[in-house]
Amino acid sequence: MRDPKRVLKKLLGSDTDIEPFDATGESLEQAVETFRDVAQCRKIRDFIKNSFGIDLAISPQTFYQLLEIGAINYIETTQRDLEVETVSLKDTRQPDDTVSIGNLNSVLRELYRDLQLLHERIHKDFPDALLLRDMRPELINRCLDFADRLETLHGKFFTGGKVRKIEKEFATLFPNSPNARPMQSKFLLVRNEMELYQSVLRTEKKWQALDLDLFAILRANDANDLRLLLKNAQEMGNRLWQIIYESSEIKKCLELLGIDFANIHPLFNNQIVPLSNH
């Protein structure tokens, strides 16, 4: 970096005195890169919030609800005798305790894992999903009922009226899913596809504290938005780990900036920690 002081000034704003940062003796170039990671985390947070309605600058209350998820609640600590002890965060913290960067990373890691599994299942097991553009949680049982009724009618005489009634109702509920019709010849495929949506519903309930609407994400843009959410969640996690990794070399600069590893609030708050997004 040719002139880290100039870049740092641009990042912190013209009203911020950068001399205290220079006086630390720490690498300003490394500080610039880390501060850029902070700014990028904010950009990602805003994008995910605006695009998917999920705020990853999670509040203490939201994090406490997420402790119902075992992978987030239980952490392993190594004792002096090298014995590994498993600790429940729910037993050691209060609902209003601050959320640390490490806490947020554990959330991002588990969220990414679940979304990645779902993404892989769609593309490997249901690459030509019939009902993706219309599916909602309340329609799962309706589809199973349609399939059961059509199976009962299959091969029988004088059932045309009943079949047409089912087909009409099905077409009304799934106007954007022409490949699923006529359901009379595809009810087995539809029934099998419900396994996918049941797993989507389980994942959505698991993450209800984040108000994650997976069905809305899947309905939009042929499920490509799921890949976009995955990509951004992964990038935020990578940036956070980079901030932690670099912190040992620029502790004083981070303290001057106002970054607190025990509290993510300043990390995402431009009033507390002003940083340029450019």
C-alpha beads as a LAMMPS data file, in Angstrom:
LAMMPS data file: protein, C-alpha beads

278 atoms
277 bonds

1 atom types
1 bond types

-500.0 500.0 xlo xhi
-500.0 500.0 ylo yhi
-500.0 500.0 zlo zhi

Masses

1 110.0

Atoms # bond

1 1 1 0.000 0.000 0.000
2 1 1 1.607 3.222 -1.188
3 1 1 0.160 5.665 1.376
4 1 1 -1.691 3.939 4.233
5 1 1 -2.130 7.235 6.102
6 1 1 -4.085 8.743 3.228
7 1 1 -6.262 5.629 2.883
8 1 1 -6.832 5.519 6.647
9 1 1 -7.906 9.167 6.599
10 1 1 -10.370 8.411 3.832
11 1 1 -11.773 5.453 5.764
12 1 1 -12.121 7.291 9.075
13 1 1 -13.296 10.597 7.663
14 1 1 -11.756 14.048 7.504
15 1 1 -12.849 14.910 11.063
16 1 1 -10.902 12.022 12.616
17 1 1 -7.339 12.601 13.771
18 1 1 -5.237 9.688 12.537
19 1 1 -2.119 10.646 14.480
20 1 1 -3.116 8.532 17.526
21 1 1 -3.308 5.525 15.207
22 1 1 0.115 6.287 13.790
23 1 1 1.512 6.794 17.295
24 1 1 0.645 3.216 18.276
25 1 1 3.539 1.963 16.164
26 1 1 1.252 -0.725 14.756
27 1 1 0.963 -1.420 11.047
28 1 1 -1.367 1.164 9.507
29 1 1 -1.562 -0.953 6.382
30 1 1 -2.892 -3.870 8.408
31 1 1 -5.264 -1.521 10.252
32 1 1 -6.625 -0.276 6.925
33 1 1 -7.290 -3.811 5.694
34 1 1 -9.032 -4.738 8.941
35 1 1 -11.129 -1.569 8.978
36 1 1 -12.133 -2.331 5.387
37 1 1 -13.293 -5.759 6.553
38 1 1 -15.474 -4.059 9.164
39 1 1 -16.967 -1.771 6.511
40 1 1 -17.586 -4.752 4.241
41 1 1 -19.361 -6.624 7.051
42 1 1 -21.701 -3.660 7.339
43 1 1 -22.386 -3.700 3.617
44 1 1 -23.181 -7.396 3.731
45 1 1 -25.436 -6.930 6.754
46 1 1 -27.379 -4.193 4.919
47 1 1 -27.664 -6.264 1.744
48 1 1 -28.977 -9.353 3.565
49 1 1 -31.389 -7.266 5.621
50 1 1 -32.775 -5.412 2.593
51 1 1 -32.884 -8.481 0.324
52 1 1 -34.055 -11.201 2.708
53 1 1 -35.384 -9.439 5.804
54 1 1 -32.751 -11.029 8.053
55 1 1 -30.695 -8.831 10.373
56 1 1 -27.389 -10.514 11.168
57 1 1 -26.487 -7.760 13.618
58 1 1 -28.380 -9.932 16.061
59 1 1 -29.625 -8.541 19.344
60 1 1 -28.895 -10.173 22.716
61 1 1 -32.516 -11.320 22.909
62 1 1 -32.362 -12.935 19.469
63 1 1 -29.107 -14.686 20.292
64 1 1 -30.591 -16.021 23.512
65 1 1 -33.452 -17.538 21.493
66 1 1 -30.932 -19.080 19.108
67 1 1 -29.365 -20.937 22.019
68 1 1 -32.173 -23.468 21.520
69 1 1 -29.927 -24.674 18.664
70 1 1 -27.406 -27.087 20.168
71 1 1 -24.554 -26.207 17.816
72 1 1 -24.777 -22.581 18.978
73 1 1 -25.516 -23.213 22.637
74 1 1 -22.808 -25.749 23.437
75 1 1 -19.149 -24.775 23.279
76 1 1 -16.083 -26.776 24.148
77 1 1 -13.360 -25.363 26.375
78 1 1 -9.986 -26.907 27.158
79 1 1 -9.028 -27.017 30.829
80 1 1 -5.506 -26.752 32.245
81 1 1 -5.256 -30.534 32.413
82 1 1 -6.164 -30.578 28.671
83 1 1 -9.556 -32.097 29.451
84 1 1 -12.281 -30.794 27.131
85 1 1 -15.371 -29.481 28.898
86 1 1 -18.676 -28.803 27.164
87 1 1 -20.425 -25.665 28.399
88 1 1 -24.006 -24.557 27.808
89 1 1 -24.157 -20.821 27.072
90 1 1 -27.779 -20.787 28.121
91 1 1 -26.676 -21.780 31.614
92 1 1 -23.953 -19.150 31.826
93 1 1 -25.452 -15.987 30.311
94 1 1 -28.471 -13.718 30.683
95 1 1 -30.893 -12.801 27.858
96 1 1 -29.544 -9.242 27.717
97 1 1 -25.828 -10.134 27.711
98 1 1 -23.962 -8.664 24.756
99 1 1 -23.366 -10.758 21.643
100 1 1 -19.676 -11.252 20.887
101 1 1 -18.090 -11.562 17.471
102 1 1 -17.395 -15.199 18.333
103 1 1 -21.093 -15.693 19.138
104 1 1 -22.090 -14.229 15.780
105 1 1 -19.601 -16.446 13.999
106 1 1 -21.110 -19.552 15.594
107 1 1 -24.526 -18.437 14.322
108 1 1 -23.190 -17.813 10.817
109 1 1 -21.405 -21.167 10.750
110 1 1 -24.545 -23.127 11.667
111 1 1 -26.782 -21.044 9.406
112 1 1 -24.429 -21.577 6.478
113 1 1 -24.342 -25.317 7.158
114 1 1 -28.136 -25.597 7.098
115 1 1 -28.559 -23.440 4.002
116 1 1 -25.783 -25.310 2.187
117 1 1 -27.446 -28.664 2.919
118 1 1 -30.740 -27.320 1.606
119 1 1 -29.089 -25.859 -1.497
120 1 1 -27.367 -29.167 -2.244
121 1 1 -30.578 -31.123 -1.761
122 1 1 -32.495 -28.924 -4.179
123 1 1 -29.854 -29.169 -6.886
124 1 1 -29.051 -32.858 -6.443
125 1 1 -32.421 -34.382 -5.577
126 1 1 -34.913 -31.846 -6.962
127 1 1 -33.224 -30.028 -9.869
128 1 1 -36.553 -29.802 -11.690
129 1 1 -38.779 -29.042 -8.717
130 1 1 -42.334 -28.566 -9.945
131 1 1 -43.825 -26.303 -7.291
132 1 1 -40.943 -24.104 -6.134
133 1 1 -42.425 -20.850 -7.428
134 1 1 -45.676 -21.223 -5.507
135 1 1 -44.922 -23.283 -2.424
136 1 1 -45.896 -22.071 1.024
137 1 1 -45.942 -23.991 4.319
138 1 1 -49.739 -24.206 4.417
139 1 1 -49.834 -25.871 0.990
140 1 1 -47.782 -28.942 1.946
141 1 1 -50.692 -30.856 3.466
142 1 1 -52.994 -29.698 0.692
143 1 1 -50.686 -31.263 -1.885
144 1 1 -50.438 -34.499 0.071
145 1 1 -54.226 -34.593 0.251
146 1 1 -54.532 -33.993 -3.507
147 1 1 -52.058 -36.800 -4.189
148 1 1 -53.853 -39.221 -1.860
149 1 1 -57.225 -38.495 -3.460
150 1 1 -55.878 -38.883 -6.988
151 1 1 -54.190 -42.152 -6.060
152 1 1 -57.502 -43.435 -4.722
153 1 1 -59.251 -42.439 -7.963
154 1 1 -56.495 -43.765 -10.225
155 1 1 -57.671 -46.538 -12.553
156 1 1 -61.315 -46.244 -11.563
157 1 1 -64.207 -45.519 -13.909
158 1 1 -66.522 -42.529 -13.831
159 1 1 -64.201 -40.343 -11.758
160 1 1 -63.675 -37.559 -14.318
161 1 1 -65.690 -34.980 -12.408
162 1 1 -63.819 -35.551 -9.163
163 1 1 -60.451 -35.418 -10.933
164 1 1 -61.345 -32.180 -12.735
165 1 1 -62.355 -30.601 -9.433
166 1 1 -58.978 -31.493 -7.911
167 1 1 -57.116 -30.248 -10.982
168 1 1 -58.980 -26.930 -10.909
169 1 1 -58.278 -26.391 -7.219
170 1 1 -54.641 -27.369 -7.687
171 1 1 -54.208 -24.969 -10.631
172 1 1 -55.682 -22.122 -8.566
173 1 1 -53.253 -22.724 -5.711
174 1 1 -50.233 -23.165 -8.020
175 1 1 -50.686 -20.682 -10.906
176 1 1 -46.924 -20.411 -11.563
177 1 1 -46.306 -24.153 -11.718
178 1 1 -47.551 -25.344 -15.141
179 1 1 -45.084 -28.246 -15.219
180 1 1 -46.934 -29.847 -12.308
181 1 1 -50.109 -30.190 -14.373
182 1 1 -52.049 -32.258 -15.028
183 1 1 -51.603 -33.453 -11.492
184 1 1 -53.421 -36.661 -12.345
185 1 1 -50.293 -37.903 -14.127
186 1 1 -47.794 -36.280 -11.751
187 1 1 -49.217 -36.815 -8.289
188 1 1 -46.418 -39.235 -7.371
189 1 1 -43.805 -36.603 -8.258
190 1 1 -45.722 -33.977 -6.307
191 1 1 -45.971 -36.236 -3.265
192 1 1 -42.231 -36.968 -3.401
193 1 1 -41.454 -33.248 -3.694
194 1 1 -43.264 -32.595 -0.413
195 1 1 -40.283 -34.194 1.360
196 1 1 -38.216 -31.227 0.207
197 1 1 -40.696 -28.675 1.522
198 1 1 -41.080 -30.500 4.818
199 1 1 -37.307 -30.190 5.296
200 1 1 -37.509 -26.496 4.314
201 1 1 -40.195 -26.020 6.950
202 1 1 -38.076 -27.737 9.618
203 1 1 -35.129 -25.483 8.790
204 1 1 -37.339 -22.399 8.826
205 1 1 -38.713 -23.296 12.265
206 1 1 -35.202 -23.914 13.556
207 1 1 -34.255 -20.353 12.585
208 1 1 -37.532 -18.653 13.466
209 1 1 -35.685 -16.272 15.827
210 1 1 -34.157 -14.665 12.710
211 1 1 -37.548 -14.390 10.962
212 1 1 -36.080 -16.447 8.135
213 1 1 -38.708 -16.917 5.395
214 1 1 -37.114 -19.703 3.370
215 1 1 -40.203 -20.319 1.278
216 1 1 -40.195 -16.701 0.073
217 1 1 -36.494 -17.004 -0.766
218 1 1 -37.115 -20.203 -2.743
219 1 1 -40.125 -18.788 -4.587
220 1 1 -38.059 -15.900 -5.916
221 1 1 -35.779 -16.234 -8.912
222 1 1 -35.910 -20.059 -9.192
223 1 1 -34.163 -20.492 -5.818
224 1 1 -31.104 -18.547 -7.003
225 1 1 -31.631 -16.167 -4.091
226 1 1 -30.731 -19.023 -1.749
227 1 1 -27.307 -19.214 -3.381
228 1 1 -26.960 -15.445 -2.968
229 1 1 -27.818 -15.638 0.730
230 1 1 -25.318 -18.480 1.154
231 1 1 -22.574 -16.525 -0.559
232 1 1 -23.071 -13.426 1.579
233 1 1 -23.375 -15.322 4.872
234 1 1 -20.125 -17.095 4.066
235 1 1 -18.373 -13.856 3.180
236 1 1 -19.454 -12.177 6.405
237 1 1 -18.150 -15.153 8.387
238 1 1 -14.833 -15.022 6.537
239 1 1 -14.494 -11.272 7.131
240 1 1 -15.240 -11.645 10.843
241 1 1 -12.608 -14.354 11.240
242 1 1 -10.132 -12.171 9.370
243 1 1 -10.842 -9.304 11.788
244 1 1 -10.225 -11.635 14.735
245 1 1 -7.081 -13.088 13.153
246 1 1 -5.539 -9.698 12.447
247 1 1 -6.517 -8.206 15.804
248 1 1 -3.472 -9.444 17.702
249 1 1 -1.217 -7.212 15.601
250 1 1 -3.319 -4.032 15.809
251 1 1 -4.938 -4.169 19.254
252 1 1 -4.370 -0.480 19.993
253 1 1 -5.747 0.657 16.628
254 1 1 -8.885 -1.428 17.101
255 1 1 -9.319 0.023 20.578
256 1 1 -8.968 3.552 19.187
257 1 1 -11.536 2.751 16.514
258 1 1 -13.965 1.447 19.141
259 1 1 -14.211 -2.200 18.095
260 1 1 -15.140 -4.445 21.015
261 1 1 -14.854 -8.192 20.369
262 1 1 -17.241 -8.867 23.230
263 1 1 -20.003 -6.761 21.645
264 1 1 -20.995 -6.718 17.969
265 1 1 -23.127 -3.577 18.356
266 1 1 -20.315 -1.078 17.639
267 1 1 -19.126 -3.254 14.757
268 1 1 -22.350 -2.539 12.854
269 1 1 -23.083 0.953 14.164
270 1 1 -21.651 3.803 12.140
271 1 1 -22.585 6.308 14.819
272 1 1 -20.319 4.561 17.337
273 1 1 -17.610 3.495 14.896
274 1 1 -17.720 5.834 11.871
275 1 1 -16.283 4.288 8.714
276 1 1 -16.616 5.208 5.081
277 1 1 -18.278 2.607 2.869
278 1 1 -16.204 3.647 -0.131

Bonds

1 1 1 2
2 1 2 3
3 1 3 4
4 1 4 5
5 1 5 6
6 1 6 7
7 1 7 8
8 1 8 9
9 1 9 10
10 1 10 11
11 1 11 12
12 1 12 13
13 1 13 14
14 1 14 15
15 1 15 16
16 1 16 17
17 1 17 18
18 1 18 19
19 1 19 20
20 1 20 21
21 1 21 22
22 1 22 23
23 1 23 24
24 1 24 25
25 1 25 26
26 1 26 27
27 1 27 28
28 1 28 29
29 1 29 30
30 1 30 31
31 1 31 32
32 1 32 33
33 1 33 34
34 1 34 35
35 1 35 36
36 1 36 37
37 1 37 38
38 1 38 39
39 1 39 40
40 1 40 41
41 1 41 42
42 1 42 43
43 1 43 44
44 1 44 45
45 1 45 46
46 1 46 47
47 1 47 48
48 1 48 49
49 1 49 50
50 1 50 51
51 1 51 52
52 1 52 53
53 1 53 54
54 1 54 55
55 1 55 56
56 1 56 57
57 1 57 58
58 1 58 59
59 1 59 60
60 1 60 61
61 1 61 62
62 1 62 63
63 1 63 64
64 1 64 65
65 1 65 66
66 1 66 67
67 1 67 68
68 1 68 69
69 1 69 70
70 1 70 71
71 1 71 72
72 1 72 73
73 1 73 74
74 1 74 75
75 1 75 76
76 1 76 77
77 1 77 78
78 1 78 79
79 1 79 80
80 1 80 81
81 1 81 82
82 1 82 83
83 1 83 84
84 1 84 85
85 1 85 86
86 1 86 87
87 1 87 88
88 1 88 89
89 1 89 90
90 1 90 91
91 1 91 92
92 1 92 93
93 1 93 94
94 1 94 95
95 1 95 96
96 1 96 97
97 1 97 98
98 1 98 99
99 1 99 100
100 1 100 101
101 1 101 102
102 1 102 103
103 1 103 104
104 1 104 105
105 1 105 106
106 1 106 107
107 1 107 108
108 1 108 109
109 1 109 110
110 1 110 111
111 1 111 112
112 1 112 113
113 1 113 114
114 1 114 115
115 1 115 116
116 1 116 117
117 1 117 118
118 1 118 119
119 1 119 120
120 1 120 121
121 1 121 122
122 1 122 123
123 1 123 124
124 1 124 125
125 1 125 126
126 1 126 127
127 1 127 128
128 1 128 129
129 1 129 130
130 1 130 131
131 1 131 132
132 1 132 133
133 1 133 134
134 1 134 135
135 1 135 136
136 1 136 137
137 1 137 138
138 1 138 139
139 1 139 140
140 1 140 141
141 1 141 142
142 1 142 143
143 1 143 144
144 1 144 145
145 1 145 146
146 1 146 147
147 1 147 148
148 1 148 149
149 1 149 150
150 1 150 151
151 1 151 152
152 1 152 153
153 1 153 154
154 1 154 155
155 1 155 156
156 1 156 157
157 1 157 158
158 1 158 159
159 1 159 160
160 1 160 161
161 1 161 162
162 1 162 163
163 1 163 164
164 1 164 165
165 1 165 166
166 1 166 167
167 1 167 168
168 1 168 169
169 1 169 170
170 1 170 171
171 1 171 172
172 1 172 173
173 1 173 174
174 1 174 175
175 1 175 176
176 1 176 177
177 1 177 178
178 1 178 179
179 1 179 180
180 1 180 181
181 1 181 182
182 1 182 183
183 1 183 184
184 1 184 185
185 1 185 186
186 1 186 187
187 1 187 188
188 1 188 189
189 1 189 190
190 1 190 191
191 1 191 192
192 1 192 193
193 1 193 194
194 1 194 195
195 1 195 196
196 1 196 197
197 1 197 198
198 1 198 199
199 1 199 200
200 1 200 201
201 1 201 202
202 1 202 203
203 1 203 204
204 1 204 205
205 1 205 206
206 1 206 207
207 1 207 208
208 1 208 209
209 1 209 210
210 1 210 211
211 1 211 212
212 1 212 213
213 1 213 214
214 1 214 215
215 1 215 216
216 1 216 217
217 1 217 218
218 1 218 219
219 1 219 220
220 1 220 221
221 1 221 222
222 1 222 223
223 1 223 224
224 1 224 225
225 1 225 226
226 1 226 227
227 1 227 228
228 1 228 229
229 1 229 230
230 1 230 231
231 1 231 232
232 1 232 233
233 1 233 234
234 1 234 235
235 1 235 236
236 1 236 237
237 1 237 238
238 1 238 239
239 1 239 240
240 1 240 241
241 1 241 242
242 1 242 243
243 1 243 244
244 1 244 245
245 1 245 246
246 1 246 247
247 1 247 248
248 1 248 249
249 1 249 250
250 1 250 251
251 1 251 252
252 1 252 253
253 1 253 254
254 1 254 255
255 1 255 256
256 1 256 257
257 1 257 258
258 1 258 259
259 1 259 260
260 1 260 261
261 1 261 262
262 1 262 263
263 1 263 264
264 1 264 265
265 1 265 266
266 1 266 267
267 1 267 268
268 1 268 269
269 1 269 270
270 1 270 271
271 1 271 272
272 1 272 273
273 1 273 274
274 1 274 275
275 1 275 276
276 1 276 277
277 1 277 278
